[in-house]
């Protein structure tokens, strides 16, 4: 798609810049082809495409810029020939995580994501199902918008976060005494620690998180994650004394039907909200507390889930790689993977419960 901006076309000496406005519908292969054709460094072309808007070529004769814009637009990129001048200001750089919210669309999502990322659909789906589902990094809002347009509508929830200003969580496991000493000044009294030497720290600036990662010298046991990509499950731990008010409040706060209230009261603690962004957790917990409920939040991003299979039509389970006869339980797996497998099993007529 081209965007013609006002240029002094009557001036024979008019000069123009060729701007990349967005990746559009172009595949990643376009960057290499464009770099070769224009004899530009591939890094410069990739930067212009995925961190658009950006200037690709400067101070061209206007007619040449217009012709070139048409050619580049034919590759699927969004481009413009603009009056020569200052390069567009650089936009904020974002990281993107994706969450599959419509399992029935998984194959279509894998195809679309694979085309956008330049990888096979199977690899794209694997990326999507590996928590926290980071699919792109160091891109601008124009690329986020292009990805959103490329994916099946409503099938995927994208979360974009500005890497430079985000807050990060550090997950460390199996640390030695010396490594724990490195973290000790950063561990609050209520921080999550384990007897096995595991530590979880929240609300770190990126520079501080990276510095700790380097000092720990244990990259295989340390994970740094943008907190915008973390998800929590909210659990009810106590019901209010006034059951009548509690019924109305729980329906408003968590969408729980009134007829389910007595059952939930008998099986506490019970989850009532899933995949809640970390930024929303304090407000959600405060709302439950104000309504008289006891509630807590549990990090679910890296949680494991097993599926209990109770019955299935003949031959169906073999198609999913299972050779055991029901009832049986699968090994624990990452929650996104378990949710997708459960949906596919149910669609095939299998009686299955997640636990």
GUROFI-101336 format. One record per residue: residue in three letters; x, y, z of N, C-alpha, C, CB in turn. Coordinates in pm, whole numbers, plus 50000, padded with zeros to 5 digits. Glycine has a CB too. Layout:
! residues N
alaXYZXYZXYZXYZ...
This chain:
! residues 355
unk500864988150000500005000050000500895012350000499035000150123unk500675021549911501465033849905500665045449961501895036849762unk501415055550005500795067550062501505079450000500875067750220unk500845086349907501475097649843501245110149926500935099549700unk502325116849960502235129050039502555140949949503195128550161unk502065152949984502255164649899503735167249872501625176949962unk504085168149746505455171149705505385181749595506205158249654unk506375190449590506405200849487506745194649353507435211949524unk505755188249293505965180449171506415189349055504705173049134unk506095202249057506475211148947507945214848953505615223848950unk508585212349063509995215549080510825203749031510325218849229unk511605205648926512385194648869513395189148967513075199148744unk513755197149064514765192749161514155187149288515685204349195unk512845184949291512195179849413512795166449452510675178449393unk513025164949580513605152549633512635146249732514995155249701unk512705133149742511785125849830512535115049907510635119549750unk511965111550021512435100150101511455088650083512575103950252unk511965076650086511115064750083510955059750225511715053649989unk509715060150274509425056250412508705042850416508585067050482unk509055034750513508295022650543507335026050656509245010550582unk506045024450631505025027650732504595015450812503825033750665unk504825003550758504434991450830504734979150749502954991850865unk504754967550816505054954950749503914950650659505354944150851unk502694955650686501564952150602501314937250598501764957250463unk501244931750476501014917350459502264910350405499834914950365unk503404917050412504644911450358505154900050445505714922350345unk505804890450382506434879550456507844883650496506454866450372unk508444876650594509804880050634510824878950520510234871150747unk510534870850419511474869350307511664882450229510994858350212unk510684891250240510764903850167511974911950210509484912050188unk512334911250337513464919150387514744915550313513654917150538unk514994902550297516204898250226516184902250080516354883350237unk515034900650016514934904249874515134919249854513574900049818unk514564927149944514684941649933516114946149960513714948550031unk516744940150058518134943650089519044940749970518624936050213unk518824929449905519654925849790519384935049672519394911249748unk518114937949646517774946249530518284960549546516274946349509unk518214965749668518614979749692520054981049739517694985949795unk520724969449753522114969149801522244976249935523054975649697unk521354972250026521354977750161521664966650261520004984550194unk522234970050376522444959850480521104953950524523184965950602unk521054940850539519804934350578519314939550712519994919150585unk520234942950803519844947950934519084961050922521074949851024unk519504969450830518824982350811517414980150759519624991350714unk517254970950666515934968350607514994962250711516054959150485unk515494952550786514674946350890514234956750992515444934950960unk515154965451030514824975951127513724984951073516074984251162unk513834988850947512844997850888511464991250879513285002450750unk511434978350849510154971450830509454968950963510374958150757unk510184963351059509534958951182509544969451292510214946451233unk510284980551268510244991651364509745004251294511644994051426unk508825002151202508225013351128507375021851223507355008051011unk507185034751186507635041051062509135044151065506855053751036unk509765042650949511205045050940511555048750796512015032550986unk512655055850782513115059550647514025048550593513865073250650unk513685043650475514505033350411515555039550320513625023750332unk515145049450238516065056250147515805071250156515905051150000unk516875079050145516755093550162517145101050035517605098250279unk516495112350015516905122249915516955116649773518245127949952unk515895109749734515795104549598515095114649508515035090949596unk515365114349378514515122149287513055117849307514955120149137unk512175127649305510785124649340510175113649253509945137149327unk510385114349121509795104249033510345090349063510055107748886unk511635089649093512235076749128511645071349257513775078049141unk511445080249354510875075949482509465070649463510875087649582unk508685077149377507315072749352507295059049285506585083049265unk508165057249185508215044249117508655033249213509175044848996unk509655036349294510155026449388509105023249494511445031349455unk508355033249536507295030849634506255021149578506615044049674unk505925022549451504965013349391505494999149386504615017949252unk506774997649356507374984249350507384977849489508804984949294unk507804985549588507894980149725506514976949779508614990249818unk505534985349747504164982549791503664969449733503234994049751unk504114966249612503714953649550504224941449626504204953149410unk505214943349712505724932349795504904930549922507184934949831unk503914939249942503054937950059503334947850169503164924450114unk504384955750156504734965550259503884978150245506224969050251unk503714985250355503054998250353504155008850343502165000450481unk504125016750236505215026050208504655039750172506105020850095unk505555049650173505185063150132506405070050074504615071250252unk506175078149971507185087249921506865100949979507225087549763unk507755106150063507495118650135508575128850101507435116250287unk508255141750112509275151950088510525149350171508715165850120unk511675150650110512935148150179513055157150301514125150250085unk513545151550407513695159250531514165150450644512375165850569unk513785154150763514175146350880513505132650878513825153851009unk514235122750926513655109350938512535109551042514735098850977unk511525101051026510445100551126511015097251264509375090151086unk510465103051370510925099451504510685084651529510195107851612unk511635078251597511505064051622510415061451725512835058151669unk509585051651697508495047951788509015038951898507355040851710unk508225037852004508585029152116508705014652068507545030352231unk509655007652126509894993652091509114984652186511414990252095unk508414974852129507514966352206507884951652193506074968552161unk507564944052295507554929552289506104924952287508344923152410unk505844913652221504464908952204504344894552250504024910152057unk503344892152334502964878452372501564875752320503044876452527unk501304863152289500004859252233499414847852314500144855252085unk498104848252332497384837952406496244832852318496834843352543unk496234819852291495184813852210493914812852293495614799752158unk492894820452256491654820552334490524813052264491224834952360unk490734809252139489724801552066490394788852012489094810051949unk490394778052092491094765852051490654760451915490904755152154unk489394762251880488904756951752489614763351633487404759151741unk490194775151654490874782251546492384779851547490594797151555unk492864770251625494304768351644495034766051512494554756551737unk494484757851424495174754951297495244767451210494454743751222unk494164775051204494164787351125495124797551184492744793251117unk495184798151317496124807151383497554803051352495894807151536unk497844790051358499194785251330499614788751188499284770151352unk498704787151092499024790550953499324805450939497854786650860unk498464813850997498634828350984499884833151057497404835651039unk500094828051178501264832151255502544827351187501194826751398unk502504815151132503674810051061504034818550941503424795851017unk503034822750865503304831450749503914844650795502014834050669unk503384850150902503854863150949505294862251001502934868551060unk505614851351071506934849751131507934842851038506824841851259unk507444837250927508344830350835508794816950887509524838850808unk507884809250945508214796050998507074786450970508514796851151unk507324773250979506254763550957505134765251060506804749250962unk503894762051024502784763351118503014755651248501514758451054unk503624743851239503854736051361504774743451457504464722351325unk505794749951404506714757551489506034769951545507964761551409unk505194776251465504464787951513503534784251627503664794451399unk502844772851614501944768451721502734764951846501114756251675unk503894758951829504744755751944505154768452017505994747851900unk505494778751943505844791652003504674797352082506284801751895unk503494796352025502294801652088501954794152217501114800851993unk502224781152220501844772852335502924771952441501504759052288unk504064778352419505154778252517505084790852602506544777152446unk504694789652729504534801552814505824809552824504064797652953unk505734823052824504484830952822503994834752682504684843452900unk504344827052581503804829452448504374841452375502344830952456unk505654844352396506254855952328506484852452181507594860052397unk505884860252092505974857251950506814867351873504584856751891unk506984879351926507794889651860508444898451965506934898051763unk509614903851931510284913052021510924924451945511324905852104unk511074935752010511744947451952511074952151824513204944251925unk509744953251828508994958251714508184970351760508064947251653unk507564977051664506764988851697505274985751684507145000751607unk504464995651723503014993751722502504990451583502325006151775unk503144995551479502704992551342502784977651315503555000251240unk503814971051368503954956551348502924949051431505364951951385unk502654953851552501614947651635500274948051563501504954751773unk499954959451505498684960951434498634951851311498474975551391unk499744950551242499784941851124499584927251165501114943451049unk500204923151274500014909451322498574906951363500954906551440unk497984916651431496594915251473495674913551352496164927351557unk495934921051247495114919851125495324906351056495434931151028unk496524900851068496844888350999496224876251066498344886650992unk495934877151195495414865651270493894864851258495824866551417unk493334852851269491864851551268491234860051377491444836851285unk490204867351342489574876651436489074869451560488424884151368unk489454874751677488954869651803489584856751851487524867651793unk490534851251776491114838351814492304839551907491524830851690unk492964851051905494194852951982494134866252054495444852351889unk494594866252177494714878652254496174882752254494164877052400unk496464894452197497834899552193498064909252308498124906452058unk499214908052371499634917452475500944923752431499774910452614unk500954936852415502164944052376502654952252494501914953052252unk503954952052516504524959352629505824966052587504774949852750unk505984978552628507204985952596508354980552680507005001152621unk509314974552613510384967452683511184976552776511304961052582unk511434988852734512324997652811511705002052942512675009752730unk510395003452948509745008653069508994997953147508795019653032unk508964985753096508224975053164508904971153294508094962753072unk508124964553379508654958353500508764943353477507754961553623unk509764937453541510084923453514510064915053641511434922353447unk509764902253621509844892453728511034883353701508524884253741unk511714879553808512854870453798512494857553869514144876653858unk512564846453796512304833253852513614825553853511204825553770unk514044821453971515304814253985515074801554064516384823054054unk515644790554018515464777754086516774770754110514544768854007unk516824762854218517994754854249519244763054275518264745454138unk519104774354342520244783154366521114778054479519774797254396unk522394780754467523334777554575523244788354682524784776354521unk523904785854795523914795754903524534808854855524694790255025unk525594807954774526244820054723525314827854631527534816454650unk524564820654550523634827354459522484833754535523094817554356unk522004827054639520944832954720521434845554789520424822954824unk522724845854824523294857754887523264869654791524734855054933unk523434867054662523354877754563521964883954562523704872354423unk520934875454579519564880254572519044885754704518674869154527unk519694882254814519144885554946518774900254961520124881655053unk519604909754917519214923954934517954927754858520344932954890unk517554919554762516394922754679515144915254722516694919754534unk515274906454821514154897954861513354904854971514654884154908unk512124908154941511244914155041510784903455139510024920954975unk510254908055251509824898555354508744889155303509304906055476unk507904893955210506814885555160507134879455024505544893755151unk508414879554985508774874054855508584858954853510224877554820unk508364853654733508164839254718509504832154716507354836054590unk509784824054818511014816254824510674801754852511974821854932unk511574792754813511344778554834512514772254907511114771554702unk512224761254975513274754155049514334748454955512664742955132unk513984746754827514934741154730515854751654670514174734154620unk515824763654724516684774154672516044782254562517944768354621unk514744781054545514044788854442513604802354498512824781154388unk513654812354413513274825954452512514832354337514534834454492unk511474839954368510754847754269510734862254314509304842354249unk511224870954228511234885254256510354892354153512684890954253unk509594902154198508724909754110509134924454108507254908354154unk508614931554009508714946154000510144951053984508104952354123unk510924944053903512294948253876512354956453747513224935953865unk513184966853747513484973553622514334964253536514204987153647unk514294966353404514994957153316516494956753346514764960953171unk517094968453368518514968853396518874961053521518974982953409unk518074962453625518324955253750518164940253730517394960153862unk517134936253655516914921953629518074915953550515594919853553unk518534923053449519654918053369520924917153452519894927053247unk521144926953540522344926753625522324914753719522444939753705unk521164911853776521054900153864521274887253786519684899853932unk520744886553667520924874653583522404872153557520174876153449unk523144882853528524574881253502525324877253627525164894253446unk524964882953741525664879853865525394865553912525264889653974unk524214860553885523884846953927524644836553846522384844553915unk525034840053725525824831053639525184817353625527244829553695unk523874817153617523144804553603521974806453509522654799253742unk522254809753382521164813053290520154801853273521714816753157unk520604789153285519654778253267518674777253382520394765153252unk519014783053498518124782353614517434795353645518884777853732unk517604805253559517044818553585516224823053464518174828853617unk515054827953491514174832653383513694846753418512964823053362unk513804855753322513324869453339512144871553244514454879953311unk511014875853301509784876853222509144890553245508794865553259unk508754896753138507984909153144506684906453220507694914753001unk506434914153325505254911653408503944913553333505274920853528unk503974921253224502754922953145502284909753085502974933253035unk503194900053074502854887253013502474876553115504014882452930unk502524879753242502174870053346500664869653366502884873453479unk500154857853393498724855953418498524848553550498064848253302unk497414851853616497124846453748495734840153751497234857353856unk495574830353838494254824853870493824830354004494284809153871unk492584834954013492044840054139491224829054205491174852754115unk491524826654331490854816254410490024822554520491874806454469unk488804817854537488014821554654488424812454769486484820454626unk488674818454884489054810755003488014811655114490384815455055unk487104821355107486054822855209484894830455149486594830055335unk483684827055195482474833755150482044844155253481334823655125unk481324854655210480854864755305479764859155395480324877055231unk479604865355510478584860855605477184862455547478694868555736unk476974872855469475664875355408475624868155273475404890655391unk475014856355270474984848355148474204855155037474404834755177unk473124862055072472304868554970473114879054895471064875055034unk473834887254970474694897354907475834890754832475234907155011unk476334879554887477434872554823477074867054687477894861254911unk475854861954673475404856654544475464867454437473974851054556unk474904879054467474884890054369476304894954340474024901654421unk477124895954444478474901054426479314891654341479154903254561unk479194878554365480014868954291479614868454144479894855054353unk478344870354118477904870653978478464882953908476364870453968unk478524894153980479044906453921480564905853906478644918454007unk481264900354005482724900654007483354889753921483214899254147unk482684878353910483304867053840482374860153741483794857053938unk481154865253726480224859153632479724845553673480864858053501unk479754842553803479304829653854477784829853868479984826153990unk477054820753804475594820553817475154818353961474994809553727unk474034824153996473534823254134473344808854178472214830754147unk472914800054087472644786154126473914778354160471904779054015unk475084783554120476344776654151476934780954285477354779254042unk476394791454344476964796954467477024786554580476154808954513unk475944779254611476014769554722477084758854701474664762854740unk477254754254576478264744054549479654749454573478134739054405unk479924761554526481244767554547481534769154695481344781054476unk480534772954771480734774954915481154762054984479454780254979unk480794750554925481114737754988482484732354949480064727654951unk483074737654843484334731654794485504741554798484134726554652unk485414751654882486514761254894487814754154934486164772154997unk488964759254886489134770354791488814765954649490574775854798unk488334775454569487914772354433488304783754339486374769854428unk488804780554219489164791154124487924797554063490074785654013unk487934810654051486784817753994487174826753877486094825954101unk488454828753853488884837053740490244832053694488954852153779unk490414830353563491654825353507492274835653413491414812253433unk493574834353395494344842553301494144857553327493944839253158unk494204861153453494064875253491495424882053480493484876553637unk495554892953404496834899953395497294904853532496724911853298unk498594904853552499144908753682498704922753722500664907953680unk498634931753626498254945553657496844946553712498374954253534unk495984936753680494594937153725494384930153858493704930853621unk495384922653904495194914354024494854922554149496444906154050unk495604933154183495284940454306493854945754309496244952054324unk493404951454198492044956854193491004945754206491814964654062unk491244934454140490294923454148490214917854291490684912254050unk491364916254356491364911054493490694920954588492804908254540unk490944933854567490324943954653488814943754639490864957954620unk488324941554516486884941054494486264929054566486574940354344unk486944917654562486444905954635486434908554785487304893554604unk487504914654835487594917454979486494927155022488964923255014unk486234937254941485204947054975483824940554981485204958554872unk483624930054902482344923054902482274912255010482084916754766unk483334911055090483324901555201483914887955170481954899755247unk484494886055052485094873255016486554872755060484984870754865unk487014860955092488434858555103488924853954966488764848055214unk490034859354919490524855854785492034856954781489884864854677unk492634849154694494074849854673494364847854524494834839254760unk495554852354485495984850954345497134841154337496384864654286unk497124832954235498164822854215498694824054073497634808454243unk500014825454061500624826453928500344813653849502144828953939unk499794815253730499434803553649500214802553518497964803853620unk500974812653484501654812953354502484800553330502544825153345unk503224796253431504104784753414503564772353484505494787953467unk502274772553514501664761253581501514749253487500314765053636unk501444737453547501254725053471499854719753495502324714553510unk499314712953396497964707553404497954693653343496944716853333unk497304684353411497114670953358495664669453314497474660053463unk495434660553220494084657653173493704643553215493984659253019unk492514642253273491994629153313490964624853208491344629753456unk491264614053142490414608953034489624597053086491264604952909unk488284598253077487404588153136486774578953031486314594853216unk486504583952913485924575452809486164582052674484414573152833unk486094573752569486324578852434485724569352332487834580952407unk485274574552218484804565852110485944556852063484244574251993unk485624545152009486664535751963487624542251863486024523451901unk488914540251885489924544751791490304559251800489484541951658unk489554567151873489824581551877491134584751947488674588951946unk491374578652060492564582052139493854578852065492544574752272unk493844568351984495044564951908495434576351814494824552051827unk494444583351763494734594651676495424606151747493474599551615unk495344606351879496024616551959497334611352018495104621452070unk497714599251981498964593652029498874586252161499954604352044unk497654583452208497484576052334497274561252302496284581652416unk497974552552375497764538252357497134531752480499074531452326unk496894539552586496264534252706494744534752691496704542152832unk494074525852763492614525652764492124533952881492074511152772unk491044541452864490504549352974489984540253085489374558652925unk489974545353208490414558853246491914559553269489674563553373unk492504571053237493914573453266494144588453267494834566353161unk495294592353316495664606553322496904608953238495914611053469unk496944620153171498124623953094499194629253188497764634452986unk500434629453145501464636553223501124651453229502874634353161unk501564658353332501334672953338501984679853218501884678753470unk501334690053170501854697753058501534712453079501264692752923unk502184721053003501924735453014500444738152991502794743452913unk499904747753066498464750253060497954753452919498114761653152unk498624761952840498094764652705497994751852622498974774752633unk498984743252636498974730652561497844721652609500324723452576unk497634721352741496574713052798495194718052756496674712652951unk495014731252753493724736752713493384733152568493714752052730unk494394733952481494164730652341493874715752325495374734652255unk494654707252391494434692852380493064689152434495524685052454unk492684695152545491354692352601490254695952502491154699952733unk490364707652441489344711952345489264702452227489634726252296unk490404697852179490404688652065489854674952103491824687252008unk490174670352224489624657652270488104658552285490264653652405unk487634669352345486184671052362485484671552227485884683752442unk486094678252130485484679051997485394665351931486284688651909unk486284656251974486284642651918485414633051998487704637351912unk484694638452098483784630052175484374623552297483244619652089unk485544628052340486214622252456485714629152583487764623652444unk485464621252686485114626652817486424629552890484194616752899unk486714642252914487994646152970487804657553068488974650252858unk488594657253176488554667553279489974672053307487864662253409unk490174685053321491494690453354491664691053504491674704553293unk492894688553550493184689053693494634693353714492924675353760
